[in-house]
Amino acid sequence: MSAVTQVRPAGRRDAFLWVVRAPAPDAPPDAALLGVLDPVERRRAAALRRPADRALYVAAHGTLRRLLGDRLGLPPAEVALTRLPCPGCGGPHGRPAVVAGCRRLRLIRVLHMTDEAPACPECSQP
């Protein structure tokens, strides 16, 4: 699994930030993390042209599933995720979110950012 560091933001007792180290540019996707993705996530990862983008996508989404699974008491592959609407165009390719509401967990925001492409290439919104 990619290196993950947990940070508590200053002045916030109710929030955590997990920082995931990006895989090396020439690294293949982590097979263990790939194994926890759902079929839609696997297809999306496979559709990415650059190997570095595939490895980063798998690291981000697989790690998200593992962290959420730990918090929810579920195996990572059983965490039900959906996509929020894109804030720029309303399309179904926004940030991932937990499908069912959970009183034990409130997921505020999940960011996946790169230095070369906007988060939403369809509408060029960050």
Z-matrix of the N, CA and C atoms (Angstrom, degrees):
N
C 1 1.450
C 2 1.521 1 108.26
N 3 1.321 2 115.55 1 148.87
C 4 1.454 3 121.02 2 177.18
C 5 1.517 4 110.18 3 -60.65
N 6 1.330 5 115.48 4 153.09
C 7 1.461 6 119.98 5 178.77
C 8 1.525 7 109.40 6 -66.84
N 9 1.333 8 116.32 7 129.08
C 10 1.458 9 122.29 8 -178.53
C 11 1.520 10 108.23 9 -123.61
N 12 1.327 11 116.15 10 132.44
C 13 1.450 12 122.03 11 177.03
C 14 1.522 13 108.08 12 -119.83
N 15 1.325 14 116.63 13 130.78
C 16 1.455 15 120.70 14 177.67
C 17 1.524 16 108.59 15 -96.51
N 18 1.325 17 115.88 16 131.53
C 19 1.459 18 122.34 17 -178.38
C 20 1.527 19 107.64 18 -128.54
N 21 1.313 20 116.72 19 137.74
C 22 1.465 21 120.42 20 173.99
C 23 1.521 22 106.57 21 -101.36
N 24 1.349 23 117.66 22 116.72
C 25 1.460 24 119.96 23 180.00
C 26 1.526 25 111.67 24 -58.19
N 27 1.313 26 116.39 25 142.41
C 28 1.466 27 121.98 26 -178.53
C 29 1.524 28 110.59 27 -55.84
N 30 1.317 29 115.44 28 132.26
C 31 1.448 30 120.68 29 176.95
C 32 1.519 31 115.38 30 77.09
N 33 1.329 32 118.77 31 5.14
C 34 1.472 33 121.78 32 -178.49
C 35 1.516 34 109.02 33 -119.41
N 36 1.324 35 116.91 34 112.72
C 37 1.461 36 120.59 35 176.57
C 38 1.521 37 111.41 36 -90.90
N 39 1.329 38 117.21 37 -13.49
C 40 1.452 39 121.13 38 -174.61
C 41 1.533 40 113.44 39 -105.72
N 42 1.322 41 117.43 40 10.83
C 43 1.461 42 120.04 41 -175.27
C 44 1.519 43 111.11 42 -135.96
N 45 1.310 44 115.47 43 149.23
C 46 1.458 45 122.66 44 174.30
C 47 1.514 46 108.47 45 -131.20
N 48 1.295 47 115.41 46 152.31
C 49 1.452 48 122.84 47 175.65
C 50 1.514 49 106.46 48 -125.90
N 51 1.324 50 116.81 49 128.06
C 52 1.450 51 120.49 50 175.74
C 53 1.517 52 107.84 51 -109.42
N 54 1.303 53 115.81 52 125.53
C 55 1.461 54 122.42 53 179.49
C 56 1.522 55 107.45 54 -104.01
N 57 1.324 56 116.03 55 123.80
C 58 1.459 57 122.30 56 -179.20
C 59 1.519 58 108.26 57 -106.78
N 60 1.310 59 115.38 58 123.90
C 61 1.463 60 119.63 59 178.48
C 62 1.534 61 109.22 60 -72.88
N 63 1.303 62 116.17 61 130.17
C 64 1.467 63 120.83 62 179.38
C 65 1.529 64 109.86 63 -66.57
N 66 1.326 65 116.54 64 141.91
C 67 1.468 66 119.60 65 176.53
C 68 1.536 67 110.59 66 -63.42
N 69 1.317 68 116.09 67 158.92
C 70 1.467 69 120.20 68 174.97
C 71 1.530 70 108.95 69 -59.03
N 72 1.338 71 117.92 70 147.34
C 73 1.467 72 120.97 71 -176.21
C 74 1.534 73 114.55 72 -55.75
N 75 1.317 74 117.31 73 -29.42
C 76 1.465 75 119.43 74 -178.06
C 77 1.532 76 112.80 75 -100.49
N 78 1.328 77 117.36 76 7.60
C 79 1.463 78 120.97 77 -177.98
C 80 1.529 79 110.40 78 -79.06
N 81 1.320 80 117.05 79 140.56
C 82 1.467 81 119.31 80 174.01
C 83 1.528 82 108.76 81 -75.42
N 84 1.336 83 117.56 82 163.10
C 85 1.464 84 119.16 83 175.85
C 86 1.526 85 110.90 84 -58.34
N 87 1.316 86 116.92 85 143.57
C 88 1.458 87 123.48 86 177.98
C 89 1.532 88 108.38 87 -66.80
N 90 1.326 89 117.38 88 118.39
C 91 1.468 90 122.05 89 -175.69
C 92 1.524 91 111.98 90 -61.77
N 93 1.335 92 117.76 91 -38.01
C 94 1.467 93 120.43 92 -179.93
C 95 1.526 94 110.61 93 -65.96
N 96 1.322 95 117.71 94 -40.42
C 97 1.464 96 120.58 95 178.53
C 98 1.524 97 111.02 96 -71.95
N 99 1.319 98 116.55 97 -38.10
C 100 1.465 99 120.52 98 176.64
C 101 1.526 100 110.29 99 -58.84
N 102 1.329 101 116.45 100 -35.23
C 103 1.458 102 121.46 101 -178.33
C 104 1.519 103 114.68 102 -67.64
N 105 1.335 104 118.96 103 -18.62
C 106 1.468 105 120.21 104 -179.94
C 107 1.529 106 112.11 105 -95.90
N 108 1.324 107 117.70 106 -6.47
C 109 1.463 108 120.24 107 179.59
C 110 1.523 109 110.57 108 -74.23
N 111 1.327 110 116.23 109 152.27
C 112 1.461 111 119.74 110 175.93
C 113 1.526 112 108.85 111 -83.03
N 114 1.327 113 118.41 112 170.50
C 115 1.472 114 120.48 113 -177.14
C 116 1.529 115 114.09 114 -57.93
N 117 1.324 116 117.70 115 -36.96
C 118 1.469 117 120.44 116 179.20
C 119 1.525 118 110.11 117 -65.10
N 120 1.326 119 116.96 118 -43.96
C 121 1.468 120 120.53 119 178.92
C 122 1.523 121 110.80 120 -64.99
N 123 1.320 122 117.33 121 -39.24
C 124 1.479 123 119.79 122 178.44
C 125 1.523 124 111.10 123 -63.64
N 126 1.335 125 116.51 124 -42.00
C 127 1.476 126 119.38 125 178.14
C 128 1.520 127 110.62 126 -64.45
N 129 1.321 128 116.05 127 -42.06
C 130 1.468 129 119.20 128 179.44
C 131 1.525 130 111.03 129 -62.95
N 132 1.333 131 116.73 130 -42.67
C 133 1.465 132 120.34 131 177.71
C 134 1.530 133 110.64 132 -62.14
N 135 1.319 134 116.45 133 -44.90
C 136 1.466 135 120.53 134 -178.77
C 137 1.525 136 112.06 135 -64.38
N 138 1.330 137 117.51 136 -27.85
C 139 1.456 138 121.18 137 -178.78
C 140 1.524 139 113.38 138 -76.68
N 141 1.339 140 117.18 139 -15.87
C 142 1.464 141 119.64 140 179.25
C 143 1.520 142 109.41 141 -70.79
N 144 1.305 143 116.77 142 131.81
C 145 1.469 144 121.39 143 -173.15
C 146 1.525 145 113.74 144 -73.80
N 147 1.317 146 116.67 145 -42.58
C 148 1.465 147 119.74 146 -175.08
C 149 1.523 148 110.45 147 -87.16
N 150 1.332 149 117.66 148 132.36
C 151 1.461 150 120.46 149 178.41
C 152 1.531 151 113.05 150 -55.58
N 153 1.322 152 117.85 151 -37.65
C 154 1.472 153 120.65 152 179.79
C 155 1.527 154 110.74 153 -63.99
N 156 1.332 155 116.95 154 -37.58
C 157 1.469 156 120.28 155 178.34
C 158 1.524 157 110.72 156 -67.39
N 159 1.341 158 117.20 157 -40.17
C 160 1.464 159 120.92 158 177.23
C 161 1.521 160 110.78 159 -61.61
N 162 1.341 161 116.36 160 -47.22
C 163 1.470 162 120.51 161 -178.80
C 164 1.525 163 110.72 162 -62.71
N 165 1.333 164 117.95 163 -40.26
C 166 1.464 165 121.55 164 179.27
C 167 1.527 166 110.66 165 -66.65
N 168 1.318 167 117.54 166 -43.98
C 169 1.466 168 121.31 167 178.81
C 170 1.524 169 110.61 168 -59.98
N 171 1.331 170 116.76 169 -47.31
C 172 1.463 171 120.96 170 179.97
C 173 1.531 172 110.27 171 -63.12
N 174 1.332 173 117.41 172 -42.57
C 175 1.467 174 120.50 173 179.14
C 176 1.525 175 110.98 174 -62.12
N 177 1.326 176 117.35 175 -45.74
C 178 1.466 177 121.02 176 -177.73
C 179 1.528 178 111.53 177 -66.34
N 180 1.317 179 117.09 178 -49.00
C 181 1.466 180 120.22 179 -175.73
C 182 1.526 181 112.27 180 -75.35
N 183 1.312 182 117.40 181 -38.29
C 184 1.465 183 119.86 182 177.21
C 185 1.517 184 111.74 183 -66.09
N 186 1.332 185 116.62 184 -41.43
C 187 1.464 186 120.59 185 178.24
C 188 1.522 187 110.44 186 -66.75
N 189 1.327 188 117.83 187 -40.38
C 190 1.459 189 120.99 188 176.34
C 191 1.529 190 109.84 189 -57.36
N 192 1.318 191 117.69 190 -46.34
C 193 1.467 192 121.06 191 179.84
C 194 1.532 193 111.05 192 -62.85
N 195 1.321 194 117.75 193 -40.00
C 196 1.467 195 119.71 194 179.15
C 197 1.525 196 111.63 195 -66.91
N 198 1.317 197 117.41 196 -44.25
C 199 1.464 198 120.55 197 179.36
C 200 1.525 199 111.29 198 -63.83
N 201 1.331 200 116.66 199 -45.27
C 202 1.461 201 120.02 200 178.95
C 203 1.523 202 111.29 201 -65.77
N 204 1.334 203 116.77 202 -40.39
C 205 1.457 204 120.46 203 177.79
C 206 1.515 205 111.49 204 -59.60
N 207 1.332 206 116.43 205 -42.56
C 208 1.471 207 120.38 206 177.28
C 209 1.530 208 110.82 207 -59.76
N 210 1.330 209 116.81 208 -44.52
C 211 1.467 210 121.08 209 -177.80
C 212 1.524 211 112.54 210 -70.98
N 213 1.344 212 116.52 211 -32.10
C 214 1.463 213 120.74 212 -176.33
C 215 1.522 214 113.38 213 -95.49
N 216 1.334 215 117.05 214 -6.96
C 217 1.453 216 119.94 215 -177.99
C 218 1.513 217 112.81 216 72.76
N 219 1.323 218 116.67 217 32.95
C 220 1.467 219 122.56 218 -178.96
C 221 1.521 220 110.43 219 -123.10
N 222 1.337 221 117.46 220 152.84
C 223 1.458 222 118.86 221 168.76
C 224 1.541 223 108.48 222 -62.96
N 225 1.324 224 118.70 223 143.12
C 226 1.468 225 120.46 224 -176.56
C 227 1.528 226 114.07 225 -53.75
N 228 1.320 227 117.62 226 -38.00
C 229 1.470 228 120.26 227 -178.49
C 230 1.526 229 112.15 228 -68.90
N 231 1.332 230 117.88 229 -16.79
C 232 1.463 231 120.82 230 -178.99
C 233 1.521 232 113.63 231 -95.84
N 234 1.331 233 117.86 232 -1.08
C 235 1.466 234 120.32 233 176.04
C 236 1.525 235 107.29 234 -71.67
N 237 1.326 236 115.59 235 119.46
C 238 1.461 237 120.68 236 -177.74
C 239 1.530 238 109.45 237 -84.10
N 240 1.316 239 115.63 238 113.88
C 241 1.461 240 121.34 239 179.48
C 242 1.523 241 110.27 240 -113.83
N 243 1.307 242 115.13 241 154.41
C 244 1.445 243 122.57 242 173.72
C 245 1.520 244 107.42 243 -135.34
N 246 1.292 245 116.67 244 177.36
C 247 1.463 246 121.27 245 175.52
C 248 1.510 247 109.23 246 -110.25
N 249 1.333 248 116.05 247 130.02
C 250 1.456 249 120.35 248 173.56
C 251 1.524 250 108.40 249 -72.93
N 252 1.318 251 117.76 250 157.46
C 253 1.463 252 119.11 251 175.36
C 254 1.527 253 110.37 252 -61.87
N 255 1.313 254 115.63 253 144.39
C 256 1.462 255 121.01 254 176.24
C 257 1.529 256 108.56 255 -63.17
N 258 1.341 257 117.94 256 130.89
C 259 1.468 258 119.01 257 -179.32
C 260 1.528 259 112.99 258 -67.89
N 261 1.323 260 117.47 259 -17.87
C 262 1.455 261 120.10 260 -178.35
C 263 1.514 262 114.39 261 -89.06
N 264 1.350 263 115.99 262 -40.02
C 265 1.464 264 118.40 263 -174.73
C 266 1.528 265 113.68 264 -128.16
N 267 1.339 266 117.03 265 -6.95
C 268 1.457 267 119.70 266 179.14
C 269 1.518 268 114.24 267 82.05
N 270 1.342 269 117.36 268 0.38
C 271 1.461 270 121.14 269 -179.77
C 272 1.524 271 112.11 270 -68.62
N 273 1.339 272 117.36 271 166.11
C 274 1.469 273 121.61 272 -175.37
C 275 1.527 274 114.09 273 -84.45
N 276 1.314 275 117.18 274 40.55
C 277 1.465 276 120.81 275 -176.61
C 278 1.529 277 111.59 276 -131.75
N 279 1.337 278 116.61 277 32.96
C 280 1.464 279 121.43 278 178.25
C 281 1.518 280 111.36 279 -82.45
N 282 1.310 281 116.32 280 -158.82
C 283 1.465 282 122.67 281 -178.12
C 284 1.528 283 110.80 282 -67.38
N 285 1.339 284 116.09 283 150.26
C 286 1.471 285 118.43 284 174.71
C 287 1.523 286 110.75 285 -72.19
N 288 1.336 287 115.77 286 150.61
C 289 1.465 288 121.70 287 178.60
C 290 1.519 289 108.87 288 -147.70
N 291 1.322 290 116.19 289 154.07
C 292 1.461 291 121.50 290 176.77
C 293 1.527 292 108.18 291 -69.77
N 294 1.343 293 117.03 292 133.75
C 295 1.461 294 121.69 293 -176.83
C 296 1.517 295 111.77 294 -66.15
N 297 1.314 296 117.55 295 -56.69
C 298 1.459 297 121.16 296 -175.88
C 299 1.519 298 110.11 297 -89.31
N 300 1.325 299 116.11 298 143.63
C 301 1.455 300 119.71 299 175.97
C 302 1.519 301 109.69 300 -66.66
N 303 1.290 302 116.82 301 146.17
C 304 1.458 303 121.31 302 -179.60
C 305 1.518 304 107.87 303 -139.69
N 306 1.319 305 116.47 304 123.54
C 307 1.466 306 119.64 305 -178.60
C 308 1.524 307 111.81 306 -71.48
N 309 1.342 308 116.86 307 -21.03
C 310 1.465 309 119.24 308 -178.06
C 311 1.519 310 112.36 309 -84.22
N 312 1.306 311 117.60 310 -13.41
C 313 1.459 312 120.15 311 -173.22
C 314 1.517 313 109.73 312 -141.44
N 315 1.293 314 115.78 313 130.76
C 316 1.457 315 119.97 314 174.23
C 317 1.518 316 107.19 315 -124.79
N 318 1.300 317 116.27 316 111.62
C 319 1.460 318 122.10 317 -178.95
C 320 1.520 319 107.47 318 -93.20
N 321 1.302 320 115.78 319 110.75
C 322 1.457 321 120.50 320 -176.41
C 323 1.525 322 111.43 321 -78.17
N 324 1.291 323 116.68 322 -55.67
C 325 1.456 324 119.04 323 -174.23
C 326 1.519 325 109.68 324 -156.99
N 327 1.296 326 114.97 325 139.42
C 328 1.455 327 121.39 326 173.10
C 329 1.519 328 106.43 327 -121.73
N 330 1.298 329 115.58 328 122.32
C 331 1.461 330 119.84 329 -179.08
C 332 1.513 331 110.24 330 -108.94
N 333 1.297 332 115.63 331 139.21
C 334 1.455 333 122.04 332 171.49
C 335 1.517 334 104.80 333 -129.94
N 336 1.310 335 115.28 334 105.41
C 337 1.456 336 119.17 335 -175.50
C 338 1.515 337 109.93 336 -121.24
N 339 1.314 338 115.78 337 146.11
C 340 1.453 339 120.79 338 172.63
C 341 1.518 340 107.45 339 -126.10
N 342 1.316 341 115.90 340 165.59
C 343 1.461 342 118.32 341 179.60
C 344 1.517 343 112.01 342 -91.18
N 345 1.332 344 117.92 343 -3.13
C 346 1.457 345 119.94 344 -175.32
C 347 1.523 346 114.68 345 -113.89
N 348 1.328 347 118.57 346 -18.88
C 349 1.453 348 119.96 347 -175.15
C 350 1.522 349 109.76 348 -140.17
N 351 1.323 350 116.71 349 147.37
C 352 1.453 351 118.19 350 174.40
C 353 1.529 352 110.17 351 -66.06
N 354 1.320 353 117.25 352 158.66
C 355 1.449 354 120.39 353 179.60
C 356 1.526 355 111.07 354 -63.70
N 357 1.325 356 117.67 355 -28.23
C 358 1.457 357 121.79 356 177.60
C 359 1.515 358 109.24 357 -121.58
N 360 1.341 359 118.35 358 91.01
C 361 1.466 360 119.49 359 -178.66
C 362 1.519 361 112.46 360 -63.83
N 363 1.349 362 117.56 361 -24.32
C 364 1.461 363 119.99 362 -178.83
C 365 1.518 364 112.35 363 -65.50
N 366 1.348 365 116.38 364 -32.68
C 367 1.454 366 118.14 365 -177.20
C 368 1.533 367 112.86 366 -127.66
N 369 1.331 368 117.32 367 5.42
C 370 1.468 369 123.47 368 177.48
C 371 1.511 370 114.06 369 60.96
N 372 1.331 371 117.85 370 29.83
C 373 1.458 372 121.38 371 177.03
C 374 1.521 373 109.25 372 -96.87
N 375 1.332 374 117.83 373 142.16
C 376 1.472 375 120.12 374 177.21
C 377 1.528 376 111.17 375 -73.99
